[in-house]
């Protein structure tokens, strides 16, 4: 404002007079036209300032109302739970994570035509990823988790709709699929704390995720057995990628930095010693579980024994209610 008024012919002393007493300024001090123009500009500025102050008060009151009217249940944080049941039973050190048997070399050989198609599709999708990311394993992990978080949510949604339409229980799958999706999302949140993709990488990742979501949704509606087999093979590739990630850290080509707080809290890692390598070990263990789970889901569909409840009758902690 000051530069604007000075540029229109006001002296510094005139500007000071206007600021401190904008109404009662003698026009003869620096001209009637200049005085009127300056008073008009200052009046406009004053109105804008008052409107901003009013808007700020309205927003603050609105925020206070939202907080006061928030239901009690929403004030209880819903913390994501780890996918492995034994994660919270102990604080995990590097030694304990190393001892986890994740079956790094485990591979489900394709048995039928749909299995072969699923395996070929995953292998074909890996090649351009290898060419594009090469040894940039942090950015490769972001791409992987953005895609891997889709199948669980898609499967849960479609099975939820079918459960409603059929008016029958789902057989216990929906909760497991939602948990898988949440776990993969936590992987992504963790890698976003470690590696920061640039804008064009974010655009590429979003495009790939959108395309995968559409294709996988259609596949799940047509052949859920093939869809779960695709995820099983995708997770096999994830285990392989994270194993290479660990090798790169061990070789010193990727700095073994301190683990981010989100990873320490989620996987119950030792806050004093947890490193990036520990996080990769924990993520790889999760992916191995997703691999085995999705191959098993595909087998159950093939065997026409989708309900998990049928095989829980002999267990001590069998569910009392089927949902």
ABEGO torsion letter per residue (X at the ends): XAAAAAAAGBBAAAAAAAAABAABBBAAAAEAAAAAAAAAAAAAAAAAAAAAAAAAAAAAAAAAAAAAABBAAAABBBBBBBABAAAAABBBBAAAAAABBAGAABBBBBABAAAAAAAAAAAAAAAAAAAAAEABAAAAAAAAAAAAAAAAAAAAAAAAAAAAAAGBBAGGAAAAAAAAAAAAAAAAAAAAAABBBBAAAAAAAAAAAAAAAAAAAAAAAABAAAAAAAAAAAAAAAAAAAAAAAAAAAAGABBBBBBBAAAAAAAGBBAAABBAAAAAAAAAAAAAAAAAAAAAAAAAAAAGBABAAAAAAABAABBABBX
